[in-house]
């Protein structure tokens, strides 16, 4: 974000422009989603299914732990389960 703003320091950037930049650059050009999916497959939290991906038993257990921590520390649940 700071790099993008620095490269465009001669003008103001709207939130919408930042969102568009992030989506195009990181999600598509840099393949962030595929990287995250592969990380989760390697760690055993998700599995590749017939038409996509599914959460594994291990992933479900981790989500239960996350949910417990959210309740314990009164964290906004949307961070764990959007």
PDB file of N, CA, C and O in Angstrom, chain B, residues numbered from 101:
ATOM      1  N   UNK B 101       0.821  -1.172   0.000  1.00  0.00           N
ATOM      2  CA  UNK B 101       0.000   0.000   0.000  1.00  0.00           C
ATOM      3  C   UNK B 101       0.878   1.252   0.000  1.00  0.00           C
ATOM      4  O   UNK B 101       0.661   2.171  -0.790  1.00  0.00           O
ATOM      5  N   UNK B 102       1.871   1.280   0.894  1.00  0.00           N
ATOM      6  CA  UNK B 102       2.738   2.448   0.957  1.00  0.00           C
ATOM      7  C   UNK B 102       3.520   2.620  -0.342  1.00  0.00           C
ATOM      8  O   UNK B 102       3.717   3.743  -0.806  1.00  0.00           O
ATOM      9  N   UNK B 103       3.963   1.511  -0.925  1.00  0.00           N
ATOM     10  CA  UNK B 103       4.686   1.585  -2.190  1.00  0.00           C
ATOM     11  C   UNK B 103       3.838   2.181  -3.292  1.00  0.00           C
ATOM     12  O   UNK B 103       4.317   3.002  -4.074  1.00  0.00           O
ATOM     13  N   UNK B 104       2.586   1.777  -3.360  1.00  0.00           N
ATOM     14  CA  UNK B 104       1.666   2.294  -4.373  1.00  0.00           C
ATOM     15  C   UNK B 104       1.427   3.787  -4.160  1.00  0.00           C
ATOM     16  O   UNK B 104       1.447   4.568  -5.110  1.00  0.00           O
ATOM     17  N   UNK B 105       1.203   4.171  -2.916  1.00  0.00           N
ATOM     18  CA  UNK B 105       0.999   5.592  -2.625  1.00  0.00           C
ATOM     19  C   UNK B 105       2.262   6.396  -2.918  1.00  0.00           C
ATOM     20  O   UNK B 105       2.187   7.516  -3.424  1.00  0.00           O
ATOM     21  N   UNK B 106       3.408   5.830  -2.603  1.00  0.00           N
ATOM     22  CA  UNK B 106       4.672   6.519  -2.874  1.00  0.00           C
ATOM     23  C   UNK B 106       4.895   6.701  -4.372  1.00  0.00           C
ATOM     24  O   UNK B 106       5.361   7.751  -4.814  1.00  0.00           O
ATOM     25  N   UNK B 107       4.560   5.676  -5.148  1.00  0.00           N
ATOM     26  CA  UNK B 107       4.711   5.761  -6.604  1.00  0.00           C
ATOM     27  C   UNK B 107       3.729   6.744  -7.233  1.00  0.00           C
ATOM     28  O   UNK B 107       3.901   7.153  -8.382  1.00  0.00           O
ATOM     29  N   UNK B 108       2.710   7.118  -6.483  1.00  0.00           N
ATOM     30  CA  UNK B 108       1.697   8.064  -6.965  1.00  0.00           C
ATOM     31  C   UNK B 108       1.591   9.261  -6.020  1.00  0.00           C
ATOM     32  O   UNK B 108       0.503   9.793  -5.800  1.00  0.00           O
ATOM     33  N   UNK B 109       2.712   9.673  -5.473  1.00  0.00           N
ATOM     34  CA  UNK B 109       2.712  10.707  -4.433  1.00  0.00           C
ATOM     35  C   UNK B 109       2.282  12.080  -4.929  1.00  0.00           C
ATOM     36  O   UNK B 109       2.057  12.985  -4.126  1.00  0.00           O
ATOM     37  N   UNK B 110       2.166  12.243  -6.236  1.00  0.00           N
ATOM     38  CA  UNK B 110       1.750  13.524  -6.786  1.00  0.00           C
ATOM     39  C   UNK B 110       0.230  13.698  -6.793  1.00  0.00           C
ATOM     40  O   UNK B 110      -0.272  14.746  -7.201  1.00  0.00           O
ATOM     41  N   UNK B 111      -0.504  12.675  -6.342  1.00  0.00           N
ATOM     42  CA  UNK B 111      -1.965  12.763  -6.360  1.00  0.00           C
ATOM     43  C   UNK B 111      -2.565  11.989  -5.186  1.00  0.00           C
ATOM     44  O   UNK B 111      -1.889  11.183  -4.545  1.00  0.00           O
ATOM     45  N   UNK B 112      -3.831  12.245  -4.920  1.00  0.00           N
ATOM     46  CA  UNK B 112      -4.562  11.490  -3.905  1.00  0.00           C
ATOM     47  C   UNK B 112      -5.128  10.229  -4.537  1.00  0.00           C
ATOM     48  O   UNK B 112      -5.527  10.237  -5.702  1.00  0.00           O
ATOM     49  N   UNK B 113      -5.163   9.159  -3.780  1.00  0.00           N
ATOM     50  CA  UNK B 113      -5.699   7.881  -4.235  1.00  0.00           C
ATOM     51  C   UNK B 113      -6.939   7.572  -3.404  1.00  0.00           C
ATOM     52  O   UNK B 113      -6.896   7.645  -2.176  1.00  0.00           O
ATOM     53  N   UNK B 114      -8.027   7.233  -4.055  1.00  0.00           N
ATOM     54  CA  UNK B 114      -9.257   6.897  -3.333  1.00  0.00           C
ATOM     55  C   UNK B 114      -9.178   5.472  -2.799  1.00  0.00           C
ATOM     56  O   UNK B 114      -8.349   4.672  -3.231  1.00  0.00           O
ATOM     57  N   UNK B 115     -10.048   5.182  -1.866  1.00  0.00           N
ATOM     58  CA  UNK B 115     -10.147   3.814  -1.355  1.00  0.00           C
ATOM     59  C   UNK B 115     -10.518   2.842  -2.452  1.00  0.00           C
ATOM     60  O   UNK B 115     -10.030   1.713  -2.479  1.00  0.00           O
ATOM     61  N   UNK B 116     -11.374   3.271  -3.351  1.00  0.00           N
ATOM     62  CA  UNK B 116     -11.786   2.419  -4.473  1.00  0.00           C
ATOM     63  C   UNK B 116     -10.594   2.114  -5.386  1.00  0.00           C
ATOM     64  O   UNK B 116     -10.439   0.984  -5.851  1.00  0.00           O
ATOM     65  N   UNK B 117      -9.751   3.123  -5.640  1.00  0.00           N
ATOM     66  CA  UNK B 117      -8.554   2.893  -6.465  1.00  0.00           C
ATOM     67  C   UNK B 117      -7.591   1.931  -5.780  1.00  0.00           C
ATOM     68  O   UNK B 117      -6.983   1.084  -6.436  1.00  0.00           O
ATOM     69  N   UNK B 118      -7.449   2.059  -4.459  1.00  0.00           N
ATOM     70  CA  UNK B 118      -6.569   1.157  -3.711  1.00  0.00           C
ATOM     71  C   UNK B 118      -7.094  -0.276  -3.777  1.00  0.00           C
ATOM     72  O   UNK B 118      -6.324  -1.220  -3.953  1.00  0.00           O
ATOM     73  N   UNK B 119      -8.396  -0.428  -3.637  1.00  0.00           N
ATOM     74  CA  UNK B 119      -9.002  -1.754  -3.714  1.00  0.00           C
ATOM     75  C   UNK B 119      -8.780  -2.364  -5.088  1.00  0.00           C
ATOM     76  O   UNK B 119      -8.428  -3.538  -5.198  1.00  0.00           O
ATOM     77  N   UNK B 120      -8.983  -1.582  -6.128  1.00  0.00           N
ATOM     78  CA  UNK B 120      -8.781  -2.068  -7.499  1.00  0.00           C
ATOM     79  C   UNK B 120      -7.330  -2.469  -7.719  1.00  0.00           C
ATOM     80  O   UNK B 120      -7.059  -3.521  -8.298  1.00  0.00           O
ATOM     81  N   UNK B 121      -6.395  -1.639  -7.261  1.00  0.00           N
ATOM     82  CA  UNK B 121      -4.972  -1.947  -7.388  1.00  0.00           C
ATOM     83  C   UNK B 121      -4.631  -3.247  -6.668  1.00  0.00           C
ATOM     84  O   UNK B 121      -3.979  -4.127  -7.231  1.00  0.00           O
ATOM     85  N   UNK B 122      -5.078  -3.359  -5.419  1.00  0.00           N
ATOM     86  CA  UNK B 122      -4.792  -4.560  -4.627  1.00  0.00           C
ATOM     87  C   UNK B 122      -5.346  -5.808  -5.311  1.00  0.00           C
ATOM     88  O   UNK B 122      -4.652  -6.817  -5.431  1.00  0.00           O
ATOM     89  N   UNK B 123      -6.582  -5.733  -5.752  1.00  0.00           N
ATOM     90  CA  UNK B 123      -7.228  -6.885  -6.386  1.00  0.00           C
ATOM     91  C   UNK B 123      -6.490  -7.303  -7.654  1.00  0.00           C
ATOM     92  O   UNK B 123      -6.186  -8.481  -7.842  1.00  0.00           O
ATOM     93  N   UNK B 124      -6.207  -6.349  -8.511  1.00  0.00           N
ATOM     94  CA  UNK B 124      -5.547  -6.667  -9.778  1.00  0.00           C
ATOM     95  C   UNK B 124      -4.110  -7.128  -9.568  1.00  0.00           C
ATOM     96  O   UNK B 124      -3.681  -8.110 -10.174  1.00  0.00           O
ATOM     97  N   UNK B 125      -3.372  -6.440  -8.726  1.00  0.00           N
ATOM     98  CA  UNK B 125      -1.946  -6.719  -8.559  1.00  0.00           C
ATOM     99  C   UNK B 125      -1.704  -7.980  -7.726  1.00  0.00           C
ATOM    100  O   UNK B 125      -1.022  -8.900  -8.179  1.00  0.00           O
ATOM    101  N   UNK B 126      -2.249  -8.026  -6.531  1.00  0.00           N
ATOM    102  CA  UNK B 126      -1.928  -9.112  -5.615  1.00  0.00           C
ATOM    103  C   UNK B 126      -2.751 -10.377  -5.855  1.00  0.00           C
ATOM    104  O   UNK B 126      -2.211 -11.484  -5.856  1.00  0.00           O
ATOM    105  N   UNK B 127      -4.032 -10.211  -6.055  1.00  0.00           N
ATOM    106  CA  UNK B 127      -4.863 -11.398  -6.221  1.00  0.00           C
ATOM    107  C   UNK B 127      -4.681 -12.044  -7.587  1.00  0.00           C
ATOM    108  O   UNK B 127      -4.645 -13.269  -7.701  1.00  0.00           O
ATOM    109  N   UNK B 128      -4.567 -11.209  -8.632  1.00  0.00           N
ATOM    110  CA  UNK B 128      -4.487 -11.767  -9.986  1.00  0.00           C
ATOM    111  C   UNK B 128      -3.052 -11.864 -10.497  1.00  0.00           C
ATOM    112  O   UNK B 128      -2.589 -12.960 -10.816  1.00  0.00           O
ATOM    113  N   UNK B 129      -2.345 -10.749 -10.581  1.00  0.00           N
ATOM    114  CA  UNK B 129      -0.995 -10.774 -11.160  1.00  0.00           C
ATOM    115  C   UNK B 129      -0.028 -11.606 -10.320  1.00  0.00           C
ATOM    116  O   UNK B 129       0.734 -12.404 -10.864  1.00  0.00           O
ATOM    117  N   UNK B 130      -0.053 -11.428  -9.006  1.00  0.00           N
ATOM    118  CA  UNK B 130       0.865 -12.153  -8.133  1.00  0.00           C
ATOM    119  C   UNK B 130       0.313 -13.498  -7.662  1.00  0.00           C
ATOM    120  O   UNK B 130       1.020 -14.246  -6.986  1.00  0.00           O
ATOM    121  N   UNK B 131      -0.926 -13.817  -8.004  1.00  0.00           N
ATOM    122  CA  UNK B 131      -1.512 -15.109  -7.685  1.00  0.00           C
ATOM    123  C   UNK B 131      -1.661 -15.409  -6.206  1.00  0.00           C
ATOM    124  O   UNK B 131      -1.451 -16.544  -5.778  1.00  0.00           O
ATOM    125  N   UNK B 132      -2.020 -14.408  -5.426  1.00  0.00           N
ATOM    126  CA  UNK B 132      -2.112 -14.571  -3.971  1.00  0.00           C
ATOM    127  C   UNK B 132      -3.095 -15.657  -3.558  1.00  0.00           C
ATOM    128  O   UNK B 132      -2.821 -16.413  -2.626  1.00  0.00           O
ATOM    129  N   UNK B 133      -4.231 -15.748  -4.233  1.00  0.00           N
ATOM    130  CA  UNK B 133      -5.229 -16.746  -3.842  1.00  0.00           C
ATOM    131  C   UNK B 133      -4.676 -18.165  -4.038  1.00  0.00           C
ATOM    132  O   UNK B 133      -4.827 -19.015  -3.160  1.00  0.00           O
ATOM    133  N   UNK B 134      -4.051 -18.417  -5.162  1.00  0.00           N
ATOM    134  CA  UNK B 134      -3.479 -19.750  -5.400  1.00  0.00           C
ATOM    135  C   UNK B 134      -2.386 -20.077  -4.393  1.00  0.00           C
ATOM    136  O   UNK B 134      -2.269 -21.219  -3.950  1.00  0.00           O
ATOM    137  N   UNK B 135      -1.587 -19.080  -4.031  1.00  0.00           N
ATOM    138  CA  UNK B 135      -0.551 -19.298  -3.020  1.00  0.00           C
ATOM    139  C   UNK B 135      -1.177 -19.698  -1.691  1.00  0.00           C
ATOM    140  O   UNK B 135      -0.719 -20.638  -1.043  1.00  0.00           O
ATOM    141  N   UNK B 136      -2.232 -18.980  -1.281  1.00  0.00           N
ATOM    142  CA  UNK B 136      -2.890 -19.286  -0.007  1.00  0.00           C
ATOM    143  C   UNK B 136      -3.547 -20.666  -0.045  1.00  0.00           C
ATOM    144  O   UNK B 136      -3.477 -21.415   0.929  1.00  0.00           O
ATOM    145  N   UNK B 137      -4.184 -20.999  -1.170  1.00  0.00           N
ATOM    146  CA  UNK B 137      -4.796 -22.328  -1.293  1.00  0.00           C
ATOM    147  C   UNK B 137      -3.742 -23.415  -1.176  1.00  0.00           C
ATOM    148  O   UNK B 137      -3.943 -24.400  -0.465  1.00  0.00           O
ATOM    149  N   UNK B 138      -2.623 -23.247  -1.865  1.00  0.00           N
ATOM    150  CA  UNK B 138      -1.550 -24.242  -1.798  1.00  0.00           C
ATOM    151  C   UNK B 138      -0.979 -24.366  -0.393  1.00  0.00           C
ATOM    152  O   UNK B 138      -0.671 -25.472   0.052  1.00  0.00           O
ATOM    153  N   UNK B 139      -0.834 -23.254   0.309  1.00  0.00           N
ATOM    154  CA  UNK B 139      -0.373 -23.296   1.699  1.00  0.00           C
ATOM    155  C   UNK B 139      -1.325 -24.109   2.561  1.00  0.00           C
ATOM    156  O   UNK B 139      -0.889 -24.918   3.379  1.00  0.00           O
ATOM    157  N   UNK B 140      -2.627 -23.898   2.380  1.00  0.00           N
ATOM    158  CA  UNK B 140      -3.619 -24.606   3.183  1.00  0.00           C
ATOM    159  C   UNK B 140      -3.663 -26.094   2.835  1.00  0.00           C
ATOM    160  O   UNK B 140      -3.895 -26.927   3.711  1.00  0.00           O
ATOM    161  N   UNK B 141      -3.443 -26.431   1.574  1.00  0.00           N
ATOM    162  CA  UNK B 141      -3.371 -27.844   1.173  1.00  0.00           C
ATOM    163  C   UNK B 141      -2.150 -28.489   1.814  1.00  0.00           C
ATOM    164  O   UNK B 141      -2.244 -29.577   2.382  1.00  0.00           O
ATOM    165  N   UNK B 142      -1.001 -27.818   1.723  1.00  0.00           N
ATOM    166  CA  UNK B 142       0.234 -28.358   2.307  1.00  0.00           C
ATOM    167  C   UNK B 142       0.133 -28.535   3.816  1.00  0.00           C
ATOM    168  O   UNK B 142       0.685 -29.487   4.368  1.00  0.00           O
ATOM    169  N   UNK B 143      -0.566 -27.627   4.484  1.00  0.00           N
ATOM    170  CA  UNK B 143      -0.691 -27.742   5.936  1.00  0.00           C
ATOM    171  C   UNK B 143      -1.794 -28.708   6.348  1.00  0.00           C
ATOM    172  O   UNK B 143      -1.949 -29.012   7.531  1.00  0.00           O
ATOM    173  N   UNK B 144      -2.567 -29.192   5.365  1.00  0.00           N
ATOM    174  CA  UNK B 144      -3.587 -30.194   5.661  1.00  0.00           C
ATOM    175  C   UNK B 144      -4.924 -29.624   6.090  1.00  0.00           C
ATOM    176  O   UNK B 144      -5.779 -30.365   6.575  1.00  0.00           O
ATOM    177  N   UNK B 145      -5.123 -28.327   5.923  1.00  0.00           N
ATOM    178  CA  UNK B 145      -6.371 -27.707   6.351  1.00  0.00           C
ATOM    179  C   UNK B 145      -7.482 -27.802   5.317  1.00  0.00           C
ATOM    180  O   UNK B 145      -8.662 -27.780   5.667  1.00  0.00           O
ATOM    181  N   UNK B 146      -7.112 -27.908   4.052  1.00  0.00           N
ATOM    182  CA  UNK B 146      -8.098 -28.103   2.992  1.00  0.00           C
ATOM    183  C   UNK B 146      -7.614 -29.219   2.064  1.00  0.00           C
ATOM    184  O   UNK B 146      -6.430 -29.555   2.031  1.00  0.00           O
ATOM    185  N   UNK B 147      -8.543 -29.770   1.329  1.00  0.00           N
ATOM    186  CA  UNK B 147      -8.205 -30.799   0.347  1.00  0.00           C
ATOM    187  C   UNK B 147      -8.809 -30.402  -0.991  1.00  0.00           C
ATOM    188  O   UNK B 147      -9.833 -29.722  -1.060  1.00  0.00           O
ATOM    189  N   UNK B 148      -8.147 -30.845  -2.045  1.00  0.00           N
ATOM    190  CA  UNK B 148      -8.693 -30.605  -3.366  1.00  0.00           C
ATOM    191  C   UNK B 148      -9.768 -31.645  -3.618  1.00  0.00           C
ATOM    192  O   UNK B 148      -9.540 -32.845  -3.471  1.00  0.00           O
ATOM    193  N   UNK B 149     -10.946 -31.163  -4.000  1.00  0.00           N
ATOM    194  CA  UNK B 149     -12.083 -32.037  -4.237  1.00  0.00           C
ATOM    195  C   UNK B 149     -12.367 -32.096  -5.731  1.00  0.00           C
ATOM    196  O   UNK B 149     -11.646 -31.514  -6.542  1.00  0.00           O
ATOM    197  N   UNK B 150     -13.413 -32.797  -6.069  1.00  0.00           N
ATOM    198  CA  UNK B 150     -13.797 -33.004  -7.464  1.00  0.00           C
ATOM    199  C   UNK B 150     -13.923 -31.693  -8.245  1.00  0.00           C
ATOM    200  O   UNK B 150     -13.365 -31.564  -9.334  1.00  0.00           O
ATOM    201  N   UNK B 151     -14.642 -30.737  -7.701  1.00  0.00           N
ATOM    202  CA  UNK B 151     -14.894 -29.483  -8.411  1.00  0.00           C
ATOM    203  C   UNK B 151     -14.339 -28.269  -7.684  1.00  0.00           C
ATOM    204  O   UNK B 151     -14.843 -27.163  -7.875  1.00  0.00           O
ATOM    205  N   UNK B 152     -13.323 -28.442  -6.862  1.00  0.00           N
ATOM    206  CA  UNK B 152     -12.780 -27.310  -6.115  1.00  0.00           C
ATOM    207  C   UNK B 152     -12.046 -27.751  -4.871  1.00  0.00           C
ATOM    208  O   UNK B 152     -11.181 -28.625  -4.920  1.00  0.00           O
ATOM    209  N   UNK B 153     -12.395 -27.143  -3.763  1.00  0.00           N
ATOM    210  CA  UNK B 153     -11.703 -27.399  -2.497  1.00  0.00           C
ATOM    211  C   UNK B 153     -12.720 -27.631  -1.389  1.00  0.00           C
ATOM    212  O   UNK B 153     -13.849 -27.143  -1.445  1.00  0.00           O
ATOM    213  N   UNK B 154     -12.292 -28.397  -0.368  1.00  0.00           N
ATOM    214  CA  UNK B 154     -13.127 -28.645   0.808  1.00  0.00           C
ATOM    215  C   UNK B 154     -12.246 -28.550   2.040  1.00  0.00           C
ATOM    216  O   UNK B 154     -11.044 -28.809   1.989  1.00  0.00           O
ATOM    217  N   UNK B 155     -12.866 -28.175   3.144  1.00  0.00           N
ATOM    218  CA  UNK B 155     -12.130 -28.145   4.399  1.00  0.00           C
ATOM    219  C   UNK B 155     -11.926 -29.580   4.881  1.00  0.00           C
ATOM    220  O   UNK B 155     -12.818 -30.419   4.755  1.00  0.00           O
ATOM    221  N   UNK B 156     -10.751 -29.851   5.429  1.00  0.00           N
ATOM    222  CA  UNK B 156     -10.440 -31.187   5.946  1.00  0.00           C
ATOM    223  C   UNK B 156     -10.868 -31.286   7.410  1.00  0.00           C
ATOM    224  O   UNK B 156     -11.271 -30.290   8.010  1.00  0.00           O
ATOM    225  N   UNK B 157     -10.783 -32.473   7.977  1.00  0.00           N
ATOM    226  CA  UNK B 157     -11.087 -32.657   9.408  1.00  0.00           C
ATOM    227  C   UNK B 157     -10.141 -31.792  10.238  1.00  0.00           C
ATOM    228  O   UNK B 157     -10.550 -31.169  11.218  1.00  0.00           O
ATOM    229  N   UNK B 158      -8.879 -31.763   9.835  1.00  0.00           N
ATOM    230  CA  UNK B 158      -7.894 -30.927  10.536  1.00  0.00           C
ATOM    231  C   UNK B 158      -8.298 -29.455  10.450  1.00  0.00           C
ATOM    232  O   UNK B 158      -8.231 -28.735  11.446  1.00  0.00           O
ATOM    233  N   UNK B 159      -8.712 -29.012   9.280  1.00  0.00           N
ATOM    234  CA  UNK B 159      -9.159 -27.632   9.090  1.00  0.00           C
ATOM    235  C   UNK B 159     -10.352 -27.300   9.964  1.00  0.00           C
ATOM    236  O   UNK B 159     -10.432 -26.204  10.519  1.00  0.00           O
ATOM    237  N   UNK B 160     -11.289 -28.245  10.093  1.00  0.00           N
ATOM    238  CA  UNK B 160     -12.453 -28.034  10.940  1.00  0.00           C
ATOM    239  C   UNK B 160     -12.040 -27.909  12.408  1.00  0.00           C
ATOM    240  O   UNK B 160     -12.587 -27.090  13.146  1.00  0.00           O
ATOM    241  N   UNK B 161     -11.072 -28.725  12.820  1.00  0.00           N
ATOM    242  CA  UNK B 161     -10.569 -28.640  14.186  1.00  0.00           C
ATOM    243  C   UNK B 161      -9.920 -27.276  14.435  1.00  0.00           C
ATOM    244  O   UNK B 161     -10.140 -26.658  15.476  1.00  0.00           O
ATOM    245  N   UNK B 162      -9.138 -26.825  13.493  1.00  0.00           N
ATOM    246  CA  UNK B 162      -8.491 -25.518  13.633  1.00  0.00           C
ATOM    247  C   UNK B 162      -9.534 -24.408  13.711  1.00  0.00           C
ATOM    248  O   UNK B 162      -9.373 -23.465  14.486  1.00  0.00           O
ATOM    249  N   UNK B 163     -10.595 -24.506  12.922  1.00  0.00           N
ATOM    250  CA  UNK B 163     -11.657 -23.505  12.981  1.00  0.00           C
ATOM    251  C   UNK B 163     -12.341 -23.507  14.349  1.00  0.00           C
ATOM    252  O   UNK B 163     -12.734 -22.449  14.840  1.00  0.00           O
ATOM    253  N   UNK B 164     -12.487 -24.673  14.967  1.00  0.00           N
ATOM    254  CA  UNK B 164     -13.057 -24.731  16.314  1.00  0.00           C
ATOM    255  C   UNK B 164     -12.144 -24.012  17.311  1.00  0.00           C
ATOM    256  O   UNK B 164     -12.615 -23.289  18.188  1.00  0.00           O
ATOM    257  N   UNK B 165     -10.838 -24.218  17.164  1.00  0.00           N
ATOM    258  CA  UNK B 165      -9.877 -23.543  18.040  1.00  0.00           C
ATOM    259  C   UNK B 165      -9.949 -22.032  17.820  1.00  0.00           C
ATOM    260  O   UNK B 165      -9.983 -21.264  18.782  1.00  0.00           O
ATOM    261  N   UNK B 166      -9.972 -21.604  16.556  1.00  0.00           N
ATOM    262  CA  UNK B 166     -10.091 -20.177  16.249  1.00  0.00           C
ATOM    263  C   UNK B 166     -11.356 -19.589  16.855  1.00  0.00           C
ATOM    264  O   UNK B 166     -11.322 -18.505  17.438  1.00  0.00           O
ATOM    265  N   UNK B 167     -12.471 -20.299  16.719  1.00  0.00           N
ATOM    266  CA  UNK B 167     -13.745 -19.819  17.268  1.00  0.00           C
ATOM    267  C   UNK B 167     -13.673 -19.668  18.783  1.00  0.00           C
ATOM    268  O   UNK B 167     -14.206 -18.710  19.343  1.00  0.00           O
ATOM    269  N   UNK B 168     -13.018 -20.610  19.438  1.00  0.00           N
ATOM    270  CA  UNK B 168     -12.833 -20.536  20.891  1.00  0.00           C
ATOM    271  C   UNK B 168     -12.028 -19.297  21.261  1.00  0.00           C
ATOM    272  O   UNK B 168     -12.385 -18.577  22.193  1.00  0.00           O
ATOM    273  N   UNK B 169     -10.950 -19.049  20.537  1.00  0.00           N
ATOM    274  CA  UNK B 169     -10.097 -17.892  20.817  1.00  0.00           C
ATOM    275  C   UNK B 169     -10.860 -16.593  20.579  1.00  0.00           C
ATOM    276  O   UNK B 169     -10.712 -15.637  21.339  1.00  0.00           O
ATOM    277  N   UNK B 170     -11.667 -16.557  19.535  1.00  0.00           N
ATOM    278  CA  UNK B 170     -12.486 -15.374  19.244  1.00  0.00           C
ATOM    279  C   UNK B 170     -13.403 -15.075  20.425  1.00  0.00           C
ATOM    280  O   UNK B 170     -13.508 -13.929  20.863  1.00  0.00           O
ATOM    281  N   UNK B 171     -14.062 -16.100  20.933  1.00  0.00           N
ATOM    282  CA  UNK B 171     -14.963 -15.898  22.074  1.00  0.00           C
ATOM    283  C   UNK B 171     -14.185 -15.528  23.343  1.00  0.00           C
ATOM    284  O   UNK B 171     -14.598 -14.650  24.100  1.00  0.00           O
ATOM    285  N   UNK B 172     -13.068 -16.199  23.562  1.00  0.00           N
ATOM    286  CA  UNK B 172     -12.271 -15.983  24.765  1.00  0.00           C
ATOM    287  C   UNK B 172     -11.761 -14.550  24.861  1.00  0.00           C
ATOM    288  O   UNK B 172     -11.796 -13.944  25.931  1.00  0.00           O
ATOM    289  N   UNK B 173     -11.293 -14.016  23.751  1.00  0.00           N
ATOM    290  CA  UNK B 173     -10.697 -12.689  23.751  1.00  0.00           C
ATOM    291  C   UNK B 173     -11.608 -11.606  23.148  1.00  0.00           C
ATOM    292  O   UNK B 173     -11.162 -10.486  22.902  1.00  0.00           O
ATOM    293  N   UNK B 174     -12.870 -11.942  22.917  1.00  0.00           N
ATOM    294  CA  UNK B 174     -13.857 -11.002  22.373  1.00  0.00           C
ATOM    295  C   UNK B 174     -13.345 -10.321  21.098  1.00  0.00           C
ATOM    296  O   UNK B 174     -13.413  -9.100  20.957  1.00  0.00           O
ATOM    297  N   UNK B 175     -12.833 -11.140  20.177  1.00  0.00           N
ATOM    298  CA  UNK B 175     -12.333 -10.666  18.888  1.00  0.00           C
ATOM    299  C   UNK B 175     -13.501 -10.658  17.908  1.00  0.00           C
ATOM    300  O   UNK B 175     -14.401 -11.494  17.991  1.00  0.00           O
ATOM    301  N   UNK B 176     -13.477  -9.712  16.987  1.00  0.00           N
ATOM    302  CA  UNK B 176     -14.506  -9.643  15.954  1.00  0.00           C
ATOM    303  C   UNK B 176     -14.465 -10.928  15.125  1.00  0.00           C
ATOM    304  O   UNK B 176     -13.439 -11.237  14.519  1.00  0.00           O
ATOM    305  N   UNK B 177     -15.546 -11.665  15.091  1.00  0.00           N
ATOM    306  CA  UNK B 177     -15.615 -12.970  14.437  1.00  0.00           C
ATOM    307  C   UNK B 177     -15.386 -12.896  12.926  1.00  0.00           C
ATOM    308  O   UNK B 177     -14.983 -13.891  12.325  1.00  0.00           O
ATOM    309  N   UNK B 178     -15.633 -11.743  12.299  1.00  0.00           N
ATOM    310  CA  UNK B 178     -15.469 -11.664  10.852  1.00  0.00           C
ATOM    311  C   UNK B 178     -14.021 -11.873  10.423  1.00  0.00           C
ATOM    312  O   UNK B 178     -13.764 -12.166   9.255  1.00  0.00           O
ATOM    313  N   UNK B 179     -13.077 -11.727  11.339  1.00  0.00           N
ATOM    314  CA  UNK B 179     -11.676 -11.974  11.030  1.00  0.00           C
ATOM    315  C   UNK B 179     -11.445 -13.468  10.827  1.00  0.00           C
ATOM    316  O   UNK B 179     -10.614 -13.864  10.010  1.00  0.00           O
ATOM    317  N   UNK B 180     -12.170 -14.288  11.561  1.00  0.00           N
ATOM    318  CA  UNK B 180     -12.007 -15.742  11.487  1.00  0.00           C
ATOM    319  C   UNK B 180     -13.003 -16.377  10.523  1.00  0.00           C
ATOM    320  O   UNK B 180     -12.650 -17.299   9.788  1.00  0.00           O
ATOM    321  N   UNK B 181     -14.216 -15.904  10.520  1.00  0.00           N
ATOM    322  CA  UNK B 181     -15.256 -16.519   9.697  1.00  0.00           C
ATOM    323  C   UNK B 181     -16.077 -15.428   8.990  1.00  0.00           C
ATOM    324  O   UNK B 181     -17.156 -15.050   9.445  1.00  0.00           O
ATOM    325  N   UNK B 182     -15.533 -14.930   7.858  1.00  0.00           N
ATOM    326  CA  UNK B 182     -16.205 -13.811   7.181  1.00  0.00           C
ATOM    327  C   UNK B 182     -17.563 -14.153   6.606  1.00  0.00           C
ATOM    328  O   UNK B 182     -18.218 -13.294   6.016  1.00  0.00           O
TER     329      UNK B 182
END
